[in-house]
Structure formats: structure tokens, C-alpha cells
Amino acid sequence: MAYKITDKCICCGACEAECPVNAISQGDERYVIDPEICIECGTCKAVCPVGAPVENDN
């Protein structure tokens, strides 16, 4: 199940820089994760200073 980035995102870019498959990009209000590309590695969650990336349970 792919990750998603919540409203907690402070747009620091830490997650985008660390994503091994380039699934994260700058969105209008926060960074976003493309669920088609995400490999569910959890790297984004591990590097985020505010815990914005979470498992998408949809």
C-alpha cells in the first residue's frame, strides 16, 4: 500500500531527495507521492522531520 503525505507537510523537500524511485514531487500545497511509482519502502517516513508521510489505507 503506497504512502501519502498528510497536511503536516512543511515542504522541506527531505522526502523527495531521499525517495529511491522518484515517486515524490512538489504539489500545490505540499509534496505528493505517486501511488503508481511508490514501492512502499518507508524512506520518506523515516526522513520526514514532522511525520507527514503515512501509509495510505485506501
FENJO-V637196 format. One record per residue. N is the residue number from 1. RES is the residue in one letter. SS is DSSP state (@ for helix, = for strand, . for the rest). PSI is psi in whole degrees, 0 to 359 (* if undefined). BURIAL is # if it has 9 or more other ideal C-beta (glycine too) atoms within 8 Angstrom, else .. Layout:
n,res,ss,psi,burial
N,RES,SS,PSI,BURIAL
N,RES,SS,PSI,BURIAL
//
This chain:
n,res,ss,psi,burial
1,M,.,122,.
2,A,.,158,#
3,Y,=,161,#
4,K,=,160,#
5,I,=,126,#
6,T,.,179,.
7,D,.,350,.
8,K,.,345,.
9,C,.,130,#
10,I,.,11,.
11,C,.,42,.
12,C,.,337,.
13,G,.,2,.
14,A,@,319,#
15,C,@,317,#
16,E,@,317,#
17,A,@,331,.
18,E,@,347,#
19,C,.,120,#
20,P,.,345,.
21,V,.,12,.
22,N,.,44,.
23,A,.,353,#
24,I,=,135,#
25,S,=,162,.
26,Q,=,125,.
27,G,.,189,.
28,D,.,316,.
29,E,.,341,.
30,R,.,173,#
31,Y,=,152,#
32,V,=,153,#
33,I,=,128,#
34,D,.,112,#
35,P,.,340,.
36,E,.,338,.
37,I,.,328,#
38,C,.,132,#
39,I,.,10,.
40,E,.,37,.
41,C,.,337,.
42,G,.,3,.
43,T,@,319,#
44,C,@,317,#
45,K,@,320,#
46,A,@,327,.
47,V,@,348,#
48,C,.,125,#
49,P,.,345,.
50,V,.,4,.
51,G,.,31,.
52,A,.,321,#
53,P,=,131,#
54,V,=,160,#
55,E,=,133,.
56,N,.,114,#
57,D,.,25,.
58,N,.,*,.
//
